[in-house]
Amino acid sequence: MLTHQSAGTDSFRLPNRPFHTTTHLFLPKQPDRHRRPRTFTLTPPQPPSTKPFPTSSSSPATTSSTPPSPPPTTTTLTEHFLTAMRLLTHPATVCTATDPRTTPPTPRAMTMSSLTSLTLAPPGAPPVVTFNIAVPSRTFDALAASGRFNVHVLRGDAAGARVADWLARGSEGGREVFERLVAAGGDGGGGGGGCPGGVEVDFGEGDGGQAGEPPVLKGDGVLCVLRCRLLRGDGAAGEGWVRVRDHVIVLGEVLEVVGGVSKDGSETGERFALAYADRRYRQLGNCITPVEKEEEETVIDE
């Protein structure tokens, strides 16, 4: 599964966070200025690279309070679980937010594979989406502090994979991470729908924009953008997120859906979204449709 965070520890944290972060002091790393977005291309489908599952449970069911001893095997439950998850197809999307606690505000981004719609109820209320982030995370700190974020649905081709791959490596460099993606231009083609026009980033600093707006990615590779705010003051998710072990489940209201537009002004919504399965980016393929009426066999008497 994709990493759901922008890894790293900042020198500041939200007040009264209900979990503990590392107490070690990390000096900020200098961004690797030689790193640049990778080039992707379409390749033939490949079977899953997974281990076989056990055919049946080797331990009988028990009502004892003492858990049964694990069977003698080299494959753990965690490995079986990861194998099962790799067989599932997940959406590869990018979340952006801006941390208003810095001067100037710092843009953040992360690639995630856990986005899903949650509810349309009640009628007339904004739709709600959810996703999870491993913490600590700079992007989570930014969206929790600002209450706003954008989710980018990426195009299912090499251009979308290039954006997802670049931002899956974290945004420790802040604005420079976005600028280097833009500066790389449209050389990520590699055949099969690359980046002829490249990507642009709107930091919301132009006419009518507000400082601290979440960045908006535009151009090749972006199908649409969900402009969201944290769902606050609603039941258990009073802050718009719920802590579950080492992850945070984020709940957001969708305020607007902005269609993707290439740098040449053409619409980009003629493809399905980018998918991720078995540690690879995927493009949606064949449809599985019902057979309306099976043809009867013709019996020929000899």
C-alpha positions as CSV (number, residue, x, y, z in Angstrom):
1,M,0.0,0.0,0.0
2,L,1.1,3.5,-0.5
3,T,2.5,5.5,2.3
4,H,-0.2,7.8,3.7
5,Q,2.0,10.5,5.0
6,S,4.7,13.1,4.5
7,A,7.2,11.6,6.8
8,G,9.2,13.6,9.2
9,T,9.0,15.6,12.4
10,D,8.6,19.4,12.6
11,S,9.8,21.7,15.4
12,F,6.2,22.6,16.1
13,R,3.0,20.6,16.8
14,L,-0.6,21.3,17.3
15,P,-1.6,21.9,20.9
16,N,-3.0,19.0,22.9
17,R,-2.5,16.4,20.3
18,P,-3.8,13.1,21.7
19,F,-0.7,11.2,20.8
20,H,3.0,11.3,21.4
21,T,5.6,12.2,18.8
22,T,9.3,11.4,18.9
23,T,11.3,13.3,21.4
24,H,14.5,13.2,19.4
25,L,15.7,16.4,17.8
26,F,16.1,16.1,14.1
27,L,17.9,18.8,12.2
28,P,16.1,19.7,9.0
29,K,17.5,18.0,5.9
30,Q,18.6,19.9,2.9
31,P,16.5,18.9,-0.1
32,D,18.2,16.7,-2.6
33,R,18.5,19.1,-5.5
34,H,19.6,16.4,-7.9
35,R,16.4,14.4,-7.4
36,R,13.7,14.9,-10.0
37,P,10.4,13.3,-11.0
38,R,10.8,9.9,-12.6
39,T,9.5,8.9,-16.0
40,F,6.7,6.3,-16.3
41,T,5.4,4.3,-19.2
42,L,2.6,1.8,-19.8
43,T,3.6,-1.9,-19.6
44,P,1.6,-5.1,-20.1
45,P,-0.4,-6.4,-17.2
46,Q,1.5,-8.6,-14.7
47,P,0.1,-11.2,-12.2
48,P,0.2,-10.4,-8.5
49,S,3.5,-11.1,-6.8
50,T,1.9,-12.5,-3.7
51,K,2.3,-15.5,-1.4
52,P,-0.3,-18.3,-1.2
53,F,-2.9,-18.1,1.5
54,P,-3.5,-21.0,4.0
55,T,-6.3,-23.2,2.8
56,S,-7.8,-23.6,6.3
57,S,-7.3,-22.7,9.9
58,S,-4.8,-25.0,11.6
59,S,-6.3,-24.2,15.0
60,P,-9.8,-25.1,16.2
61,A,-12.1,-22.4,17.5
62,T,-11.8,-21.9,21.2
63,T,-13.7,-19.9,23.8
64,S,-10.8,-19.9,26.3
65,S,-9.5,-16.5,27.4
66,T,-6.0,-17.7,26.6
67,P,-5.2,-17.2,23.0
68,P,-4.2,-20.3,21.1
69,S,-0.6,-20.8,20.2
70,P,0.2,-19.7,16.6
71,P,0.8,-22.6,14.2
72,P,4.3,-23.4,13.3
73,T,4.7,-21.4,10.1
74,T,7.0,-18.9,8.5
75,T,4.2,-16.7,7.2
76,T,2.6,-14.5,9.8
77,L,-0.9,-13.1,9.9
78,T,0.5,-9.7,9.1
79,E,2.1,-11.1,5.9
80,H,-1.2,-12.8,4.9
81,F,-3.1,-9.5,5.5
82,L,-0.6,-7.5,3.4
83,T,-0.9,-10.1,0.6
84,A,-4.7,-9.7,0.7
85,M,-4.5,-5.9,0.6
86,R,-2.1,-6.0,-2.3
87,L,-4.8,-7.8,-4.3
88,L,-7.2,-4.9,-3.8
89,T,-7.2,-1.9,-6.1
90,H,-6.9,1.4,-4.4
91,P,-7.3,5.0,-5.7
92,A,-4.0,6.8,-5.9
93,T,-4.7,10.5,-5.0
94,V,-2.8,13.5,-3.7
95,C,-3.8,15.6,-0.7
96,T,-2.5,19.1,-0.3
97,A,-2.7,21.6,2.6
98,T,-0.9,24.7,3.7
99,D,0.4,25.2,7.3
100,P,-0.6,28.6,8.5
101,R,1.6,28.6,11.5
102,T,4.8,29.4,9.6
103,T,5.8,32.7,8.0
104,P,5.2,32.5,5.1
105,P,2.7,29.6,5.2
106,T,4.2,26.3,4.1
107,P,2.5,24.2,1.4
108,R,2.5,20.4,2.0
109,A,1.4,17.4,0.0
110,M,1.2,13.6,0.2
111,T,0.1,10.7,-2.0
112,M,-2.4,8.4,-0.5
113,S,-4.4,5.3,-1.4
114,S,-7.2,5.3,1.1
115,L,-9.7,7.9,-0.2
116,T,-13.3,6.9,-0.2
117,S,-16.7,8.6,-0.1
118,L,-18.5,8.3,3.2
119,T,-22.0,9.8,3.0
120,L,-24.3,12.1,1.1
121,A,-26.7,12.5,4.0
122,P,-28.5,14.6,5.0
123,P,-29.9,15.9,1.7
124,G,-28.4,19.3,0.9
125,A,-25.4,18.9,3.1
126,P,-21.9,18.7,1.6
127,P,-20.7,15.2,0.8
128,V,-18.2,13.7,3.2
129,V,-15.0,11.9,2.2
130,T,-12.5,10.0,4.4
131,F,-8.9,8.8,4.2
132,N,-6.2,7.9,6.7
133,I,-2.7,9.2,7.4
134,A,0.2,7.7,9.3
135,V,1.4,10.1,12.0
136,P,3.5,12.1,12.6
137,S,2.9,13.8,9.2
138,R,3.6,17.3,8.1
139,T,0.6,17.2,5.8
140,F,-1.7,16.2,8.6
141,D,-0.3,19.0,10.8
142,A,-1.1,21.5,8.0
143,L,-4.6,20.4,7.3
144,A,-5.4,20.1,11.1
145,A,-4.1,23.6,11.7
146,S,-5.8,25.2,8.7
147,G,-9.0,23.0,8.6
148,R,-8.8,23.0,4.8
149,F,-7.3,20.7,2.2
150,N,-7.6,19.6,-1.5
151,V,-7.8,16.1,-2.8
152,H,-6.5,15.6,-6.3
153,V,-7.9,12.7,-8.3
154,L,-5.2,11.7,-10.7
155,R,-5.4,10.5,-14.3
156,G,-4.9,6.8,-14.9
157,D,-1.8,7.1,-17.1
158,A,1.9,7.9,-17.0
159,A,1.3,11.6,-16.2
160,G,-0.8,10.8,-13.2
161,A,1.6,8.2,-11.9
162,R,4.5,10.7,-12.2
163,V,2.7,13.2,-10.0
164,A,1.7,10.5,-7.5
165,D,5.2,9.1,-7.3
166,W,6.9,12.5,-6.8
167,L,4.6,13.5,-3.9
168,A,4.7,10.1,-2.3
169,R,8.3,10.9,-1.2
170,G,7.2,13.6,1.2
171,S,7.1,17.4,1.1
172,E,9.8,18.3,3.6
173,G,11.1,20.9,1.3
174,G,7.7,22.8,1.3
175,R,7.2,25.0,-1.7
176,E,10.4,23.8,-3.4
177,V,8.9,20.3,-3.8
178,F,6.0,21.8,-5.9
179,E,8.3,24.1,-7.8
180,R,10.6,21.2,-8.8
181,L,7.7,19.2,-10.1
182,V,6.7,22.2,-12.3
183,A,10.2,22.9,-13.4
184,A,10.6,19.3,-14.6
185,G,8.1,20.1,-17.3
186,G,6.5,17.6,-19.6
187,D,9.3,15.1,-20.1
188,G,7.6,12.3,-18.2
189,G,5.9,10.8,-21.3
190,G,7.6,7.5,-22.0
191,G,4.7,6.7,-24.3
192,G,1.1,5.9,-23.5
193,G,0.0,9.3,-22.3
194,G,2.8,11.2,-20.6
195,C,3.2,14.8,-19.6
196,P,3.3,16.9,-22.8
197,G,2.2,20.0,-21.0
198,G,3.5,19.4,-17.5
199,V,2.0,20.5,-14.2
200,E,1.3,23.9,-12.7
201,V,0.6,24.8,-9.0
202,D,-1.8,27.5,-7.8
203,F,-0.8,28.5,-4.3
204,G,-3.9,30.8,-4.0
205,E,-1.7,34.0,-4.0
206,G,-3.2,35.7,-7.0
207,D,-6.1,38.1,-7.3
208,G,-8.8,37.0,-5.0
209,G,-6.7,34.3,-3.3
210,Q,-6.1,34.1,0.4
211,A,-2.7,33.4,2.0
212,G,-2.7,29.8,3.3
213,E,-5.0,28.3,0.7
214,P,-4.2,24.7,0.0
215,P,-2.2,24.3,-3.3
216,V,-4.1,23.2,-6.4
217,L,-2.3,21.1,-9.0
218,K,-3.3,21.8,-12.6
219,G,-2.4,20.3,-15.9
220,D,-1.6,16.8,-17.2
221,G,-2.2,14.0,-14.8
222,V,-5.0,15.7,-12.8
223,L,-8.6,14.7,-13.4
224,C,-10.3,16.8,-10.8
225,V,-9.8,18.5,-7.4
226,L,-12.0,18.1,-4.4
227,R,-11.9,21.3,-2.3
228,C,-12.5,20.2,1.3
229,R,-12.7,21.4,4.9
230,L,-12.5,19.3,8.0
231,L,-15.8,17.9,9.3
232,R,-15.8,19.5,12.8
233,G,-18.4,19.4,15.6
234,D,-20.1,16.3,14.2
235,G,-20.3,13.4,16.8
236,A,-17.2,11.5,17.7
237,A,-15.1,13.3,15.0
238,G,-15.4,16.6,16.8
239,E,-12.0,17.8,15.4
240,G,-12.6,16.3,11.9
241,W,-10.3,13.3,12.6
242,V,-10.1,10.2,14.8
243,R,-7.0,8.6,16.1
244,V,-6.6,4.8,15.5
245,R,-3.3,3.5,16.8
246,D,-0.5,5.0,14.6
247,H,-2.9,6.5,12.1
248,V,-5.5,9.3,11.9
249,I,-8.8,8.9,10.0
250,V,-9.6,12.2,8.4
251,L,-13.2,13.3,7.7
252,G,-13.8,16.1,5.3
253,E,-16.7,17.9,3.7
254,V,-16.4,18.5,0.0
255,L,-17.3,22.1,-0.8
256,E,-16.5,22.1,-4.5
257,V,-15.3,19.8,-7.3
258,V,-13.1,21.5,-9.9
259,G,-12.5,19.7,-13.2
260,G,-9.0,19.2,-14.4
261,V,-7.7,21.3,-17.3
262,S,-4.5,20.8,-19.2
263,K,-2.1,23.6,-19.7
264,D,-3.3,24.0,-23.2
265,G,-6.9,24.5,-21.9
266,S,-8.3,21.1,-22.9
267,E,-10.4,19.0,-20.5
268,T,-8.7,16.1,-18.9
269,G,-11.7,14.0,-17.8
270,E,-11.8,11.4,-20.5
271,R,-9.9,8.7,-18.5
272,F,-10.6,6.8,-15.3
273,A,-8.5,7.6,-12.2
274,L,-5.1,6.3,-11.3
275,A,-5.2,3.0,-9.4
276,Y,-2.6,1.3,-7.2
277,A,-2.3,-2.4,-6.5
278,D,0.5,-4.8,-5.6
279,R,3.0,-2.0,-5.2
280,R,2.4,-0.7,-8.7
281,Y,0.4,2.1,-10.3
282,R,-2.3,0.7,-12.5
283,Q,-4.6,1.8,-15.4
284,L,-8.2,0.6,-15.4
285,G,-8.7,-2.1,-18.1
286,N,-11.5,-4.3,-19.3
287,C,-15.1,-4.2,-18.1
288,I,-16.8,-7.4,-16.8
289,T,-20.4,-7.3,-18.1
290,P,-23.3,-9.7,-17.7
291,V,-24.3,-11.9,-20.6
292,E,-27.9,-10.8,-21.2
293,K,-29.0,-14.1,-22.8
294,E,-26.9,-17.3,-23.2
295,E,-27.1,-18.9,-26.6
296,E,-28.7,-22.3,-26.6
297,E,-26.5,-25.2,-27.8
298,T,-27.4,-26.4,-31.2
299,V,-27.6,-30.2,-31.3
300,I,-27.0,-31.8,-34.7
301,D,-28.3,-35.3,-35.2
302,E,-26.1,-37.6,-37.2
